[in-house]
Structures are given as C-alpha cells and as structure tokens.
Amino acid sequence: MNERERIEQVIKSLGLTARQFAAEIRVQPGTISNMMSGRNNPSFEVIKRIMQRYPTLNPEWLIVGKGEMWRTVPGEQAGLFDILPPDPSSKAHNTQKEEPQTPAAPAKQIKNIVVYFTDGTYEEFVRP
C-alpha cells in the first residue's frame, strides 16, 4: 500500500469526503483530487498538515506503512486534549467544530432605563 492509498484509508476511516478532508487539513480540494487520481504524490506539506490536524495518526504508518493507523499506548487512557479516531460503529462523522460551551450566566432582567436629553431633562422607564 502506498502513501496515496493510506491517505485514502484515513479519509475513509474518518467518514469524510475528499473535499471535507481537504478543508480539515486546509489545502485546496484540487490538491487532494490530484493526489487521489494519481496525478501527484502527496507532498511533505500535505503530510505535515495531516499530522497537525490528526496528531493521533501514526506518522510511521502514514509515510512507510509500518504499525497501526492510529497511535495507541496499551493500558493508558486518552488525555483530556487527545484527539481520538472516530468510533467506527458511529454511522456519521460530524465535521463541524463544536463551539466551546460557556457557563450560563444568571438571567438578568432590565429593571429601569434612563434616557438623558440634551436640554438637561431625563425620562425614566421602570419595569413593573
């Protein structure tokens, strides 16, 4: 299996289209298309971007085909910031990035509004 075929396997395991994968690693869709068609070989830049986006991908597997696709350390749980491969039993892969959740602030309500006019007067609106 060559590098192109291994990249195809990564794309398939992530449940992405070639266009989605290109967006994920921030390259032009044509770059992936030309690579998949055999026109071009994967460049160092493409390999580097894949490894930056998917740090748990085994670089030795990606480049020379040795070992497993995803890095694993037996008996060790993933850390808080580790990116794990998608669950193969999952039917779909969500490619949208989730926005960080911020704790909800207590609901604030307007009590009154004061409008000051240029002639020095004001008007106050009080909520009943």
Residue pairs with C-beta under 8 A, 6 or more apart in sequence:
1 9
1 65
3 41
3 42
3 47
3 62
3 63
4 35
4 36
4 38
4 41
4 42
6 61
6 62
6 65
6 69
7 35
7 36
7 42
7 46
7 50
7 62
8 36
9 69
10 21
10 50
10 54
10 57
10 62
10 69
11 17
11 18
11 21
13 69
13 85
13 86
13 88
14 21
14 24
14 54
14 85
14 86
14 93
15 86
15 90
15 92
15 93
16 24
16 93
16 95
18 29
18 32
18 33
18 36
19 29
19 32
20 95
21 32
22 28
22 29
22 31
22 32
23 29
23 95
24 53
24 95
25 46
25 49
25 50
25 52
25 53
26 49
26 53
27 45
27 46
27 49
31 40
31 46
34 40
35 41
35 42
35 46
47 59
47 62
47 63
50 57
50 62
51 57
51 59
51 62
54 83
55 82
55 83
56 70
56 71
56 82
56 83
56 84
56 85
57 69
57 70
57 71
57 85
58 67
58 68
58 69
58 70
58 71
60 66
60 67
61 67
61 68
61 69
69 85
70 84
70 85
78 84
86 93
109 127
110 127
111 126
111 127
112 124
112 125
112 126
112 127
113 124
113 125
114 122
114 123
114 124
114 125
115 122
115 123
115 124
115 125
116 122
117 123
